Amino acid sequence: MRKFVFFGGKGGVGKTTMASAYALKCAREGLDTLVVSTDPAHSTSDVFDQQFGDDPQTVEGETNLTAMEVDPDTEVERHLMETKRAMGDQVSPAMVNEIDRQIEMAHQTPGAYEAALMDRFIEVMRSADEFDRVVFDTSPTGGTLRLLSLPDLLEGWIDRLVYKREKSIDLYEKAAIGNNEPRRMMDGDPILDRLRTRKERFEFAGETLRENAAFFLVVNPDELSIRETRRAIDDLESYDLTICGLAANRLTPEPEPHEEGRGARFLRDRVETERERLRELREDFRYPVVAEVATRVSEVKGDVLDAVAHELDLDVTIESHA
């Protein structure tokens, strides 16, 4: 098992339950574990019955377990202010207001939300040396896939920006001083420095996600969830990300053989339908079903979360790179 473990899937399938249960399983096995929620619903606090924030906080009663909840809206605002400060330092005072307006407009465009959140992902991954395992409870599939596609997309985009910036400096300096080597290139252009730093961050993210991250997809035994899982697998594979298995959640308990009546007949029919879906997952997908977790009557927390953790057939051993 790799250091960074992601649980994804359609909204409402139980990603938070699976991520929290696996994090608890790792912690109980002696691994220093951090569980990170990036889902705006922030159910991690509900699962552990404890309020979490942007900074890692020890889970009460658990020696090796820490949790944090990243607020996407806060990250977008933080990203906006940081960009304004960085760009404001590079332009004349007369241009500051126009630059601010352009940046605010850019943060309303598609992808700005994911870009800000990816920055926070990178910070978490880079500062995770103290933890043996980091478990991510992600937002619903579409948002997560857009997020995970960013490193490759932005590396190429930044390359083009660097090229254009270098050409701009070259032309400007040659026009000013003839054909001598551009001074600003030699001295270090702050915008180029920022672009190159950004590229290095995204290269780190891309390499980490490909080489040291494992992805599990949480699926409910229904046709819509299975269809979305197929699409998610295709997308994750296209980014060269490692899918390690499927976690089937919210399975219907089968009634006792002696139970009759309308409710019992309904449950048996539902169980049979779900068995067909599980067979489809096992036979038509090339990834193992690593968990079959039944629906609980009560909220998944406390002893119920312990029980779910035991039902996860997931390795907790640290992958050796020797």
C-alpha positions in Angstrom: 0.0 0.0 0.0 1.3 3.4 -0.9 1.6 6.4 1.4 -1.2 8.5 -0.1 -4.6 6.7 -0.4 -7.6 8.3 -2.1 -11.3 7.3 -1.8 -13.4 8.6 -4.6 -16.8 7.9 -6.2 -20.2 9.3 -7.0 -21.8 11.7 -4.5 -23.5 9.9 -1.6 -22.0 6.5 -2.0 -20.1 6.6 1.3 -16.6 7.9 0.6 -16.3 9.5 4.0 -17.3 6.3 5.7 -14.7 4.2 3.8 -11.9 6.8 4.1 -12.5 7.2 7.9 -12.8 3.5 8.5 -9.5 2.8 6.6 -7.7 5.6 8.3 -8.9 4.1 11.7 -7.7 0.7 10.6 -4.3 2.1 9.7 -4.0 3.9 13.0 -5.0 0.9 15.0 -2.2 -1.0 13.2 0.3 1.5 14.6 0.7 3.8 11.6 0.7 7.5 12.1 -2.3 8.4 10.0 -3.8 11.6 8.7 -7.3 11.6 7.1 -8.0 14.7 5.0 -11.5 15.7 3.9 -11.8 17.8 0.7 -15.5 17.2 0.4 -17.5 20.4 1.1 -20.0 18.4 3.1 -17.3 17.7 5.7 -18.8 14.6 7.2 -15.5 13.6 8.8 -16.4 15.7 11.8 -19.7 13.8 12.1 -18.1 10.4 11.8 -15.6 11.1 14.6 -18.1 13.2 16.5 -15.5 16.0 16.7 -15.1 19.3 14.9 -12.0 19.6 12.6 -10.6 22.5 10.7 -7.8 23.4 8.3 -5.0 22.4 10.6 -4.4 18.7 11.5 -5.9 17.8 14.8 -5.6 14.6 16.9 -8.7 12.5 16.9 -9.9 12.1 20.5 -9.2 8.6 21.9 -7.0 7.6 19.0 -3.2 7.6 19.6 -2.1 7.5 15.9 -5.0 9.2 14.1 -5.1 12.9 13.0 -7.8 14.6 10.9 -8.3 17.8 9.0 -11.0 19.3 6.8 -10.0 21.6 3.9 -12.6 24.2 3.1 -12.5 24.7 -0.7 -14.1 28.2 -0.6 -11.5 29.3 1.9 -8.7 27.9 -0.4 -10.1 29.8 -3.4 -10.1 33.1 -1.4 -6.6 32.4 -0.1 -5.4 31.6 -3.6 -7.0 34.8 -4.9 -5.3 37.0 -2.3 -1.9 35.3 -2.8 -2.1 35.9 -6.5 -3.1 39.5 -6.1 -0.1 40.1 -3.7 2.4 38.3 -6.0 1.2 40.2 -9.2 0.9 43.5 -7.4 4.6 43.4 -6.6 5.4 43.1 -10.3 3.4 45.9 -11.8 3.3 49.7 -11.5 0.9 51.2 -8.9 -1.3 52.5 -11.8 -1.9 48.9 -13.0 -2.7 47.3 -9.6 -6.5 47.9 -9.7 -6.8 46.6 -13.2 -4.7 43.5 -12.3 -6.9 42.9 -9.3 -10.0 43.1 -11.4 -8.6 40.6 -14.0 -7.5 38.2 -11.3 -11.0 38.3 -9.6 -12.5 37.6 -13.0 -10.1 34.7 -13.6 -11.1 33.1 -10.3 -14.7 32.9 -11.5 -13.8 30.8 -14.5 -14.0 27.0 -14.7 -11.0 25.3 -13.1 -10.1 28.1 -10.6 -11.7 26.2 -7.8 -9.7 23.0 -8.6 -6.5 25.0 -9.1 -6.8 26.5 -5.6 -7.6 23.1 -4.1 -4.7 21.5 -5.9 -2.4 24.0 -4.2 -3.7 22.8 -0.8 -3.3 19.2 -1.9 0.3 19.9 -2.7 0.9 21.6 0.6 -0.5 18.6 2.5 1.5 16.1 0.5 4.7 18.0 0.9 4.3 18.5 4.6 3.3 14.9 5.4 6.7 13.6 6.4 5.5 13.0 10.0 2.8 10.6 8.8 3.1 7.0 7.6 -0.2 7.3 5.7 -2.4 10.1 4.4 -6.0 9.2 3.5 -8.0 11.6 1.3 -11.8 11.7 1.5 -12.5 13.4 -1.8 -15.3 15.4 -3.4 -17.7 13.6 -5.8 -16.1 12.0 -8.8 -16.4 14.8 -11.4 -14.7 17.4 -9.2 -12.0 15.0 -8.1 -11.1 14.0 -11.7 -10.8 17.6 -12.7 -8.6 18.2 -9.8 -6.3 15.2 -10.5 -6.0 16.2 -14.2 -4.5 19.6 -13.3 -0.8 18.7 -12.8 -0.4 17.4 -16.4 -2.5 20.2 -17.9 -0.9 23.0 -16.0 2.7 21.8 -16.5 2.2 22.3 -20.3 0.3 25.6 -19.8 3.1 27.0 -17.6 5.7 25.9 -20.2 4.0 28.0 -22.8 3.8 31.0 -20.4 7.5 30.7 -19.6 8.3 30.6 -23.3 6.2 33.7 -24.0 7.6 35.5 -21.0 11.2 34.8 -22.2 10.4 36.0 -25.7 8.8 39.1 -24.3 11.8 39.9 -22.1 14.2 39.2 -25.0 12.4 41.5 -27.4 12.0 44.3 -24.8 15.7 44.2 -23.8 17.0 44.0 -27.3 14.9 47.0 -28.3 16.3 48.9 -25.3 20.0 47.9 -25.4 20.7 46.4 -28.8 21.7 42.8 -29.3 23.4 42.3 -25.9 22.2 39.5 -23.6 19.0 40.7 -21.8 19.8 42.0 -18.3 16.5 40.9 -16.7 17.1 37.4 -17.9 20.5 37.3 -16.3 19.4 39.0 -13.1 16.3 36.8 -12.7 12.9 37.9 -13.7 10.4 37.6 -10.8 7.5 36.5 -13.0 9.7 33.8 -14.6 10.8 32.7 -11.1 7.1 32.4 -10.0 6.1 30.4 -13.1 9.0 28.0 -12.7 8.2 27.5 -9.0 4.6 26.8 -9.9 5.8 24.3 -12.5 8.0 22.5 -10.0 5.0 22.2 -7.6 2.8 20.7 -10.3 5.6 18.3 -11.3 5.9 17.2 -7.7 2.1 16.6 -7.6 2.0 14.7 -10.8 4.9 12.4 -9.8 3.5 11.8 -6.3 0.0 11.0 -7.6 1.5 8.5 -10.2 4.2 6.9 -8.1 3.0 7.1 -4.4 -0.8 7.2 -4.5 -3.4 4.5 -4.5 -7.0 5.1 -5.6 -10.1 3.2 -4.4 -13.5 3.8 -5.8 -16.5 3.5 -3.5 -19.6 2.1 -5.3 -23.1 1.3 -4.3 -24.8 -1.8 -5.8 -27.0 0.1 -8.3 -26.7 0.7 -12.1 -26.1 4.5 -11.9 -23.2 4.1 -9.4 -21.6 1.3 -11.4 -21.8 3.4 -14.6 -20.1 6.3 -13.0 -17.4 4.0 -11.6 -16.7 2.7 -15.1 -16.2 6.3 -16.4 -14.1 7.2 -13.4 -11.8 4.2 -14.0 -11.3 5.2 -17.6 -10.4 8.7 -16.6 -8.0 7.6 -13.8 -6.3 5.2 -16.1 -5.8 7.9 -18.7 -3.9 9.9 -16.1 -1.7 6.9 -15.3 -3.0 6.7 -11.7 -3.0 3.5 -9.8 -6.4 2.0 -9.0 -6.2 -0.6 -6.3 -9.8 -1.7 -5.9 -13.5 -1.2 -5.5 -15.3 -0.8 -2.1 -19.0 -1.9 -2.3 -21.0 0.0 0.3 -24.6 0.0 1.5 -25.4 -3.6 0.8 -28.9 -4.7 2.0 -28.8 -7.3 4.8 -30.7 -10.5 3.9 -33.7 -11.4 6.1 -33.7 -14.6 8.2 -35.0 -17.7 6.3 -38.1 -18.0 8.6 -39.1 -14.3 8.0 -42.1 -13.9 5.7 -44.3 -11.0 4.7 -44.1 -8.1 2.3 -40.9 -6.5 3.9 -39.0 -9.8 3.9 -39.9 -10.4 0.2 -38.8 -6.9 -0.7 -35.5 -7.4 1.1 -34.9 -10.8 -0.6 -35.6 -9.3 -4.1 -33.3 -6.4 -3.3 -30.5 -8.7 -2.1 -30.8 -10.8 -5.2 -30.5 -7.7 -7.4 -27.5 -6.5 -5.5 -25.8 -9.9 -5.8 -26.1 -9.5 -9.6 -24.5 -6.1 -9.3 -21.7 -7.5 -7.2 -21.1 -10.3 -9.7 -20.9 -7.6 -12.4 -18.3 -5.8 -10.4 -16.2 -9.0 -9.9 -16.5 -10.3 -13.4 -16.5 -7.2 -15.6 -14.0 -5.0 -13.8 -10.3 -5.8 -13.6 -10.0 -4.4 -10.1 -10.8 -6.5 -7.0 -13.7 -5.8 -4.7 -11.9 -5.1 -1.5 -14.9 -4.4 0.7 -18.6 -5.5 1.0 -20.1 -3.3 3.6 -23.7 -3.7 4.7 -26.1 -0.8 5.3 -26.2 0.2 9.0 -29.4 1.3 10.8 -27.5 3.7 13.0 -25.0 6.4 12.1 -21.5 5.2 11.2 -19.5 6.4 14.1 -17.9 4.9 17.3 -18.3 1.1 17.5 -20.1 1.0 14.1 -17.1 2.6 12.5 -14.9 0.0 14.2 -17.0 -2.7 12.6 -16.8 -1.2 9.2 -13.0 -0.9 9.5 -12.8 -4.7 10.2 -14.8 -5.3 7.1 -12.3 -3.6 4.8 -10.0 -6.1 3.2 -7.3 -3.5 2.6 -3.7 -3.9 3.3 -2.1 -1.3 5.7 1.5 -2.3 5.2 3.8 0.4 3.9 5.0 -0.2 0.4 8.7 -0.9 0.2 10.7 1.0 -2.4 13.9 -0.9 -1.7 
